[in-house]
């Protein structure tokens, strides 16, 4: 599969599995799982045609590991990033000392005042390393890396979760736990 085709399918999956399943009349269960056969059929009905083999390729090779199958590949879901309410059944875990978040300059004043907020998603997304945060931040311009004092947050009572693809999640990062490298 060429990179353009992979990206097209991945973006479509992100859209319907994280944000708008109703666009193709797809139903997700309370944990965000969709029936694979229905996904393929309903996508095709809307002119988005891809095969099971292509779907398997995207799930296996997506650089961000955004999607996961159940054990028998009859169901699929996004690992995180939902703007719709789903229960990913994540358990709180102890974070590392530091986590990172990539952003751009236009958001800094708000972040310094209000911290990192989940906005229209279920969680704030944090990266385990600077490189990943740089990639995230660079999608919107020149990246600025925020260092999050995760263990200090945990000790103050904030909960952290780790998605299946290694993204760290929390409900809020107050400004006092953020160091800005400008």
Secondary structure, 3 states (H helix, E strand, C coil): CCHHHHHHHHHHHHHHHHHCHHHHCCCCCCCCCEEHHHHHHHHHHCCCCCCHHHHHHHHHHCCCCCEEECCCCCEEEECCCCCCCCCCCCCCCCCCCEEEEEECHHHHHHHHHHCEECCCCCCEEEECCHHHHHHHHHHHCCCEEEEEEHHHHHHCCCCCEECCCCCEEECEECHHHEEECC
